[in-house]
Amino acid sequence: MATNRPITTKWVWLLIPILLATACLKSKKPGLPPEVVHTIQSTGFNRVELVKAIAPYIESTDSLKLQAIYFLITHMIDQYAVEYEISDSAGNIYNLKPLSFLSDSALFARWDSLSTAAPKFGYKAKKYISDRDTVTAALLINTINQAFAKQESDYLKYIPKEIFFQFVLPYRIGNETIEDWRKQLEPIAEHIIATSILQADSLAANVNRYVNSTIEFDKRFLKNAFEQQTDSLLIYKKGHDRDISWLKVKLLRTIGIPATVDYIPYLADSSHGLHFAVYYSPDGYFKPLLQDKEKAVFQKPERIPKVYRRIYHHIDSSLFALKDIRKTTPGYLGHYHYLDVTNQYVHTHSIRFAVDCPDTIVYLAVFNDTKWRAIDWTLCKDREAVFTQAGIYSNYQLGYVDQETEEFIRIPAVELLPD
């Protein structure tokens, strides 16, 4: 078994060319996978951290842990954090901290007044931070070691390797700032394990119960410019559905249960969207963990145009993988990898439009919070746009994104009847 002795930066620099060339300290094992090499070579000084993360497992007899670090580094190439700010076209920055307002109505009134008075008022991406340039070896090693330690438990033996890699191992949920939340949440996870029936469904139910009773849904956080980090959420015990669902996923993964977030980007004829945690059950399906207000949403399926599942691993069919990086795309659709799971929640159908497309990529949109919001995309071919797995909402519109103004523009189109 590989030792966990600290590796100095000096020796890591000496190991880099050896690892990249032969992938072993004694040059007797196959080379690093090309995808891993690509990630390491794409970063600068941080390649030291990536090599330090590989080193403990390269000579280990535990091949699964070596596969795990390869998996994380391979798919790290697409991962990043985003820092947002609230600003307008004049460059004014607004510090609208949710808890600085006495009520959500006071915050929303302030927001509406600024939206009216300040051109292009809203969220702007301030900074993009690539994981491959910032992740630490310590976080990756802790992630792998803790995840595998939990998998030795009998009640987690049902988890296939690919599900474990995709939905337990990842150290991030969305585009939040990286943090070692497993270390932070371990005491809570151990308490839940100690007070639960040791079976995945029971543990997941207790995670849901714990978070729902600990963290209060607070509408003020709907206008938060960034995702709350774990320590902030545990201190203030307030957040919106995204904060709450992400905490559930982090706790489930800390316990060792595969989990991620499913989300409705925008509810039709409504405002905002919905994020909720899902976990992989022993029956082989992902099951949602919902609060009562979230259950009410699914009682009106006509409001649900799309449901997506956030994933860490790369898929070639995603808009994020296909688009030109310089091309502006709407939020939720072209910013990361996800799976379309709409048909797991509501009845779906295909929609075809006859249209003169001003752009190769066109979008399906619903009306939400005073604007038309894109909830799906397709490639326009032969004057036809086809969307699959659409919910039963009856007033979809077609549109494209103007690359200069970055605004969504509706396109006159004729919906074609099913063949």
RACOR-V703744 format. One record per residue. N is the residue number from 1. RES is the residue in three letters. BURIAL is # if it has 9 or more other ideal C-beta (glycine too) atoms within 8 Angstrom, else .. D_FIRST is the distance of its C-alpha to the first C-alpha in Angstrom with 2 decimals. Layout:
n=N res=RES burial=BURIAL d_first=D_FIRST
n=N res=RES burial=BURIAL d_first=D_FIRST
This chain:
n=1 res=MET burial=. d_first=0.00
n=2 res=ALA burial=# d_first=3.78
n=3 res=THR burial=. d_first=6.45
n=4 res=ASN burial=. d_first=9.37
n=5 res=ARG burial=. d_first=11.97
n=6 res=PRO burial=. d_first=15.03
n=7 res=ILE burial=. d_first=15.93
n=8 res=THR burial=. d_first=19.65
n=9 res=THR burial=. d_first=22.02
n=10 res=LYS burial=. d_first=23.29
n=11 res=TRP burial=. d_first=20.07
n=12 res=VAL burial=# d_first=19.42
n=13 res=TRP burial=. d_first=22.92
n=14 res=LEU burial=. d_first=22.16
n=15 res=LEU burial=# d_first=19.11
n=16 res=ILE burial=# d_first=21.23
n=17 res=PRO burial=. d_first=23.25
n=18 res=ILE burial=# d_first=20.39
n=19 res=LEU burial=# d_first=18.42
n=20 res=LEU burial=# d_first=21.71
n=21 res=ALA burial=. d_first=22.69
n=22 res=THR burial=. d_first=19.69
n=23 res=ALA burial=# d_first=16.85
n=24 res=CYS burial=# d_first=14.31
n=25 res=LEU burial=. d_first=13.87
n=26 res=LYS burial=. d_first=14.91
n=27 res=SER burial=. d_first=17.36
n=28 res=LYS burial=. d_first=16.45
n=29 res=LYS burial=. d_first=15.49
n=30 res=PRO burial=. d_first=18.22
n=31 res=GLY burial=. d_first=19.53
n=32 res=LEU burial=# d_first=19.18
n=33 res=PRO burial=. d_first=21.39
n=34 res=PRO burial=. d_first=24.91
n=35 res=GLU burial=# d_first=25.10
n=36 res=VAL burial=# d_first=22.14
n=37 res=VAL burial=# d_first=23.76
n=38 res=HIS burial=# d_first=27.04
n=39 res=THR burial=# d_first=25.89
n=40 res=ILE burial=# d_first=24.35
n=41 res=GLN burial=. d_first=27.50
n=42 res=SER burial=. d_first=29.77
n=43 res=THR burial=# d_first=28.93
n=44 res=GLY burial=. d_first=29.82
n=45 res=PHE burial=. d_first=28.21
n=46 res=ASN burial=# d_first=25.78
n=47 res=ARG burial=# d_first=23.81
n=48 res=VAL burial=# d_first=22.06
n=49 res=GLU burial=# d_first=20.77
n=50 res=LEU burial=# d_first=19.73
n=51 res=VAL burial=# d_first=17.78
n=52 res=LYS burial=# d_first=16.14
n=53 res=ALA burial=# d_first=15.15
n=54 res=ILE burial=# d_first=13.63
n=55 res=ALA burial=# d_first=11.84
n=56 res=PRO burial=# d_first=8.73
n=57 res=TYR burial=# d_first=8.21
n=58 res=ILE burial=# d_first=9.85
n=59 res=GLU burial=. d_first=7.39
n=60 res=SER burial=# d_first=4.72
n=61 res=THR burial=. d_first=5.75
n=62 res=ASP burial=# d_first=7.31
n=63 res=SER burial=. d_first=10.45
n=64 res=LEU burial=. d_first=12.51
n=65 res=LYS burial=# d_first=11.10
n=66 res=LEU burial=# d_first=11.72
n=67 res=GLN burial=# d_first=15.08
n=68 res=ALA burial=# d_first=15.71
n=69 res=ILE burial=# d_first=15.63
n=70 res=TYR burial=# d_first=17.70
n=71 res=PHE burial=# d_first=20.05
n=72 res=LEU burial=# d_first=20.66
n=73 res=ILE burial=# d_first=21.32
n=74 res=THR burial=# d_first=23.43
n=75 res=HIS burial=# d_first=25.70
n=76 res=MET burial=# d_first=25.79
n=77 res=ILE burial=# d_first=28.46
n=78 res=ASP burial=# d_first=31.02
n=79 res=GLN burial=# d_first=30.23
n=80 res=TYR burial=# d_first=32.31
n=81 res=ALA burial=# d_first=33.98
n=82 res=VAL burial=# d_first=37.76
n=83 res=GLU burial=# d_first=39.88
n=84 res=TYR burial=# d_first=43.35
n=85 res=GLU burial=# d_first=46.62
n=86 res=ILE burial=# d_first=49.99
n=87 res=SER burial=# d_first=52.64
n=88 res=ASP burial=# d_first=55.78
n=89 res=SER burial=. d_first=57.21
n=90 res=ALA burial=. d_first=58.69
n=91 res=GLY burial=. d_first=55.30
n=92 res=ASN burial=. d_first=55.91
n=93 res=ILE burial=. d_first=52.79
n=94 res=TYR burial=# d_first=53.14
n=95 res=ASN burial=. d_first=51.14
n=96 res=LEU burial=# d_first=51.46
n=97 res=LYS burial=. d_first=48.94
n=98 res=PRO burial=# d_first=49.19
n=99 res=LEU burial=. d_first=49.53
n=100 res=SER burial=. d_first=52.28
n=101 res=PHE burial=# d_first=54.61
n=102 res=LEU burial=. d_first=56.15
n=103 res=SER burial=. d_first=55.99
n=104 res=ASP burial=# d_first=54.73
n=105 res=SER burial=. d_first=58.37
n=106 res=ALA burial=# d_first=58.81
n=107 res=LEU burial=# d_first=55.75
n=108 res=PHE burial=# d_first=56.84
n=109 res=ALA burial=. d_first=60.37
n=110 res=ARG burial=# d_first=59.16
n=111 res=TRP burial=# d_first=56.97
n=112 res=ASP burial=. d_first=59.92
n=113 res=SER burial=. d_first=62.25
n=114 res=LEU burial=# d_first=59.92
n=115 res=SER burial=# d_first=59.38
n=116 res=THR burial=. d_first=63.17
n=117 res=ALA burial=. d_first=63.86
n=118 res=ALA burial=# d_first=60.98
n=119 res=PRO burial=. d_first=60.57
n=120 res=LYS burial=. d_first=57.12
n=121 res=PHE burial=# d_first=55.87
n=122 res=GLY burial=. d_first=52.40
n=123 res=TYR burial=. d_first=48.68
n=124 res=LYS burial=. d_first=47.63
n=125 res=ALA burial=. d_first=44.19
n=126 res=LYS burial=. d_first=43.94
n=127 res=LYS burial=. d_first=40.55
n=128 res=TYR burial=. d_first=37.72
n=129 res=ILE burial=# d_first=34.22
n=130 res=SER burial=# d_first=31.65
n=131 res=ASP burial=# d_first=28.08
n=132 res=ARG burial=# d_first=26.76
n=133 res=ASP burial=. d_first=28.72
n=134 res=THR burial=# d_first=27.82
n=135 res=VAL burial=# d_first=24.55
n=136 res=THR burial=. d_first=22.05
n=137 res=ALA burial=# d_first=18.34
n=138 res=ALA burial=. d_first=18.27
n=139 res=LEU burial=# d_first=20.02
n=140 res=LEU burial=# d_first=17.87
n=141 res=ILE burial=# d_first=14.54
n=142 res=ASN burial=# d_first=16.36
n=143 res=THR burial=# d_first=17.88
n=144 res=ILE burial=# d_first=14.81
n=145 res=ASN burial=# d_first=12.93
n=146 res=GLN burial=# d_first=16.29
n=147 res=ALA burial=# d_first=17.35
n=148 res=PHE burial=# d_first=14.47
n=149 res=ALA burial=. d_first=14.82
n=150 res=LYS burial=# d_first=18.46
n=151 res=GLN burial=# d_first=18.07
n=152 res=GLU burial=. d_first=16.87
n=153 res=SER burial=# d_first=20.51
n=154 res=ASP burial=. d_first=22.92
n=155 res=TYR burial=. d_first=25.53
n=156 res=LEU burial=# d_first=23.41
n=157 res=LYS burial=. d_first=22.58
n=158 res=TYR burial=. d_first=25.63
n=159 res=ILE burial=# d_first=24.18
n=160 res=PRO burial=. d_first=23.77
n=161 res=LYS burial=. d_first=20.92
n=162 res=GLU burial=. d_first=23.50
n=163 res=ILE burial=# d_first=25.09
n=164 res=PHE burial=# d_first=21.86
n=165 res=PHE burial=# d_first=21.15
n=166 res=GLN burial=# d_first=24.81
n=167 res=PHE burial=# d_first=25.79
n=168 res=VAL burial=# d_first=22.92
n=169 res=LEU burial=# d_first=20.61
n=170 res=PRO burial=# d_first=23.43
n=171 res=TYR burial=# d_first=23.95
n=172 res=ARG burial=# d_first=27.70
n=173 res=ILE burial=# d_first=30.62
n=174 res=GLY burial=# d_first=33.42
n=175 res=ASN burial=# d_first=34.38
n=176 res=GLU burial=# d_first=33.82
n=177 res=THR burial=# d_first=32.49
n=178 res=ILE burial=# d_first=28.70
n=179 res=GLU burial=. d_first=27.56
n=180 res=ASP burial=# d_first=24.53
n=181 res=TRP burial=# d_first=26.42
n=182 res=ARG burial=# d_first=23.52
n=183 res=LYS burial=. d_first=23.28
n=184 res=GLN burial=# d_first=27.09
n=185 res=LEU burial=# d_first=27.48
n=186 res=GLU burial=# d_first=24.82
n=187 res=PRO burial=. d_first=27.48
n=188 res=ILE burial=# d_first=29.92
n=189 res=ALA burial=# d_first=27.47
n=190 res=GLU burial=. d_first=26.57
n=191 res=HIS burial=. d_first=30.33
n=192 res=ILE burial=# d_first=31.05
n=193 res=ILE burial=# d_first=28.42
n=194 res=ALA burial=. d_first=29.86
n=195 res=THR burial=. d_first=33.40
n=196 res=SER burial=# d_first=32.98
n=197 res=ILE burial=. d_first=32.99
n=198 res=LEU burial=# d_first=29.41
n=199 res=GLN burial=. d_first=30.36
n=200 res=ALA burial=# d_first=29.87
n=201 res=ASP burial=# d_first=33.62
n=202 res=SER burial=# d_first=34.32
n=203 res=LEU burial=# d_first=31.58
n=204 res=ALA burial=# d_first=32.86
n=205 res=ALA burial=# d_first=36.41
n=206 res=ASN burial=# d_first=35.53
n=207 res=VAL burial=# d_first=33.87
n=208 res=ASN burial=# d_first=37.09
n=209 res=ARG burial=. d_first=39.24
n=210 res=TYR burial=# d_first=37.45
n=211 res=VAL burial=# d_first=37.70
n=212 res=ASN burial=# d_first=41.24
n=213 res=SER burial=. d_first=42.40
n=214 res=THR burial=. d_first=40.70
n=215 res=ILE burial=# d_first=41.36
n=216 res=GLU burial=. d_first=44.99
n=217 res=PHE burial=# d_first=45.99
n=218 res=ASP burial=# d_first=48.09
n=219 res=LYS burial=. d_first=50.09
n=220 res=ARG burial=# d_first=50.15
n=221 res=PHE burial=# d_first=46.54
n=222 res=LEU burial=. d_first=47.66
n=223 res=LYS burial=# d_first=48.94
n=224 res=ASN burial=# d_first=45.85
n=225 res=ALA burial=. d_first=44.92
n=226 res=PHE burial=. d_first=41.17
n=227 res=GLU burial=# d_first=38.53
n=228 res=GLN burial=# d_first=38.01
n=229 res=GLN burial=# d_first=34.67
n=230 res=THR burial=# d_first=33.05
n=231 res=ASP burial=. d_first=34.26
n=232 res=SER burial=. d_first=37.79
n=233 res=LEU burial=# d_first=37.96
n=234 res=LEU burial=. d_first=36.91
n=235 res=ILE burial=. d_first=39.40
n=236 res=TYR burial=. d_first=42.41
n=237 res=LYS burial=. d_first=41.68
n=238 res=LYS burial=# d_first=43.68
n=239 res=GLY burial=# d_first=42.96
n=240 res=HIS burial=# d_first=43.96
n=241 res=ASP burial=# d_first=42.54
n=242 res=ARG burial=# d_first=39.92
n=243 res=ASP burial=# d_first=38.60
n=244 res=ILE burial=# d_first=38.63
n=245 res=SER burial=# d_first=37.00
n=246 res=TRP burial=# d_first=34.18
n=247 res=LEU burial=# d_first=33.46
n=248 res=LYS burial=# d_first=33.32
n=249 res=VAL burial=# d_first=30.83
n=250 res=LYS burial=# d_first=28.58
n=251 res=LEU burial=# d_first=28.77
n=252 res=LEU burial=# d_first=28.12
n=253 res=ARG burial=# d_first=25.00
n=254 res=THR burial=# d_first=23.81
n=255 res=ILE burial=# d_first=24.40
n=256 res=GLY burial=# d_first=22.59
n=257 res=ILE burial=# d_first=25.81
n=258 res=PRO burial=# d_first=26.46
n=259 res=ALA burial=# d_first=29.39
n=260 res=THR burial=# d_first=31.42
n=261 res=VAL burial=# d_first=35.01
n=262 res=ASP burial=# d_first=38.01
n=263 res=TYR burial=# d_first=41.09
n=264 res=ILE burial=# d_first=44.74
n=265 res=PRO burial=# d_first=45.40
n=266 res=TYR burial=# d_first=49.06
n=267 res=LEU burial=# d_first=51.15
n=268 res=ALA burial=# d_first=54.40
n=269 res=ASP burial=# d_first=57.65
n=270 res=SER burial=# d_first=55.81
n=271 res=SER burial=. d_first=53.78
n=272 res=HIS burial=# d_first=50.10
n=273 res=GLY burial=# d_first=47.41
n=274 res=LEU burial=# d_first=44.86
n=275 res=HIS burial=# d_first=41.09
n=276 res=PHE burial=# d_first=39.42
n=277 res=ALA burial=# d_first=35.94
n=278 res=VAL burial=# d_first=34.85
n=279 res=TYR burial=# d_first=31.97
n=280 res=TYR burial=# d_first=30.68
n=281 res=SER burial=# d_first=32.00
n=282 res=PRO burial=. d_first=31.06
n=283 res=ASP burial=. d_first=34.24
n=284 res=GLY burial=. d_first=32.75
n=285 res=TYR burial=. d_first=34.86
n=286 res=PHE burial=# d_first=34.61
n=287 res=LYS burial=# d_first=36.89
n=288 res=PRO burial=# d_first=38.54
n=289 res=LEU burial=# d_first=38.58
n=290 res=LEU burial=. d_first=42.09
n=291 res=GLN burial=. d_first=44.45
n=292 res=ASP burial=. d_first=48.08
n=293 res=LYS burial=. d_first=49.33
n=294 res=GLU burial=# d_first=46.75
n=295 res=LYS burial=# d_first=47.78
n=296 res=ALA burial=. d_first=51.34
n=297 res=VAL burial=# d_first=50.44
n=298 res=PHE burial=# d_first=49.55
n=299 res=GLN burial=. d_first=52.91
n=300 res=LYS burial=. d_first=54.50
n=301 res=PRO burial=# d_first=52.74
n=302 res=GLU burial=# d_first=55.37
n=303 res=ARG burial=# d_first=53.78
n=304 res=ILE burial=# d_first=50.37
n=305 res=PRO burial=# d_first=50.43
n=306 res=LYS burial=# d_first=46.70
n=307 res=VAL burial=# d_first=43.36
n=308 res=TYR burial=# d_first=40.16
n=309 res=ARG burial=# d_first=36.46
n=310 res=ARG burial=# d_first=34.32
n=311 res=ILE burial=# d_first=31.18
n=312 res=TYR burial=# d_first=28.41
n=313 res=HIS burial=# d_first=27.96
n=314 res=HIS burial=# d_first=30.45
n=315 res=ILE burial=# d_first=33.31
n=316 res=ASP burial=. d_first=35.77
n=317 res=SER burial=. d_first=38.80
n=318 res=SER burial=# d_first=38.75
n=319 res=LEU burial=# d_first=41.41
n=320 res=PHE burial=# d_first=38.76
n=321 res=ALA burial=# d_first=37.43
n=322 res=LEU burial=. d_first=40.93
n=323 res=LYS burial=# d_first=43.04
n=324 res=ASP burial=. d_first=43.90
n=325 res=ILE burial=. d_first=42.02
n=326 res=ARG burial=. d_first=45.41
n=327 res=LYS burial=# d_first=47.01
n=328 res=THR burial=. d_first=47.65
n=329 res=THR burial=# d_first=46.72
n=330 res=PRO burial=# d_first=47.29
n=331 res=GLY burial=. d_first=44.80
n=332 res=TYR burial=# d_first=42.40
n=333 res=LEU burial=# d_first=42.96
n=334 res=GLY burial=# d_first=41.76
n=335 res=HIS burial=. d_first=39.31
n=336 res=TYR burial=# d_first=36.06
n=337 res=HIS burial=# d_first=34.81
n=338 res=TYR burial=# d_first=36.03
n=339 res=LEU burial=. d_first=37.01
n=340 res=ASP burial=# d_first=40.58
n=341 res=VAL burial=# d_first=40.64
n=342 res=THR burial=# d_first=44.35
n=343 res=ASN burial=. d_first=45.24
n=344 res=GLN burial=. d_first=42.86
n=345 res=TYR burial=# d_first=45.19
n=346 res=VAL burial=# d_first=48.71
n=347 res=HIS burial=. d_first=50.92
n=348 res=THR burial=# d_first=50.73
n=349 res=HIS burial=. d_first=52.91
n=350 res=SER burial=# d_first=53.24
n=351 res=ILE burial=# d_first=55.60
n=352 res=ARG burial=# d_first=57.38
n=353 res=PHE burial=# d_first=59.41
n=354 res=ALA burial=. d_first=61.94
n=355 res=VAL burial=# d_first=61.71
n=356 res=ASP burial=. d_first=62.33
n=357 res=CYS burial=# d_first=58.95
n=358 res=PRO burial=. d_first=59.02
n=359 res=ASP burial=. d_first=55.29
n=360 res=THR burial=. d_first=52.80
n=361 res=ILE burial=# d_first=50.71
n=362 res=VAL burial=# d_first=52.67
n=363 res=TYR burial=# d_first=51.82
n=364 res=LEU burial=# d_first=52.83
n=365 res=ALA burial=# d_first=53.87
n=366 res=VAL burial=# d_first=54.99
n=367 res=PHE burial=# d_first=57.10
n=368 res=ASN burial=# d_first=55.14
n=369 res=ASP burial=. d_first=56.09
n=370 res=THR burial=. d_first=59.18
n=371 res=LYS burial=. d_first=57.51
n=372 res=TRP burial=# d_first=56.44
n=373 res=ARG burial=# d_first=52.65
n=374 res=ALA burial=# d_first=50.66
n=375 res=ILE burial=# d_first=48.44
n=376 res=ASP burial=# d_first=47.77
n=377 res=TRP burial=# d_first=48.07
n=378 res=THR burial=# d_first=49.06
n=379 res=LEU burial=. d_first=50.23
n=380 res=CYS burial=# d_first=54.02
n=381 res=LYS burial=. d_first=55.18
n=382 res=ASP burial=. d_first=58.77
n=383 res=ARG burial=. d_first=60.18
n=384 res=GLU burial=# d_first=58.15
n=385 res=ALA burial=# d_first=55.31
n=386 res=VAL burial=# d_first=53.44
n=387 res=PHE burial=# d_first=51.13
n=388 res=THR burial=. d_first=49.29
n=389 res=GLN burial=# d_first=48.06
n=390 res=ALA burial=# d_first=50.46
n=391 res=GLY burial=# d_first=51.41
n=392 res=ILE burial=# d_first=55.03
n=393 res=TYR burial=# d_first=56.24
n=394 res=SER burial=. d_first=59.72
n=395 res=ASN burial=. d_first=60.23
n=396 res=TYR burial=# d_first=57.57
n=397 res=GLN burial=# d_first=58.49
n=398 res=LEU burial=# d_first=57.33
n=399 res=GLY burial=# d_first=56.59
n=400 res=TYR burial=# d_first=54.81
n=401 res=VAL burial=# d_first=53.48
n=402 res=ASP burial=# d_first=55.80
n=403 res=GLN burial=. d_first=53.63
n=404 res=GLU burial=. d_first=55.97
n=405 res=THR burial=. d_first=56.53
n=406 res=GLU burial=. d_first=53.27
n=407 res=GLU burial=. d_first=55.49
n=408 res=PHE burial=# d_first=55.39
n=409 res=ILE burial=# d_first=58.61
n=410 res=ARG burial=# d_first=59.99
n=411 res=ILE burial=# d_first=61.27
n=412 res=PRO burial=. d_first=64.30
n=413 res=ALA burial=# d_first=63.11
n=414 res=VAL burial=. d_first=64.39
n=415 res=GLU burial=. d_first=62.18
n=416 res=LEU burial=. d_first=62.53
n=417 res=LEU burial=. d_first=62.97
n=418 res=PRO burial=. d_first=60.40
n=419 res=ASP burial=. d_first=61.20
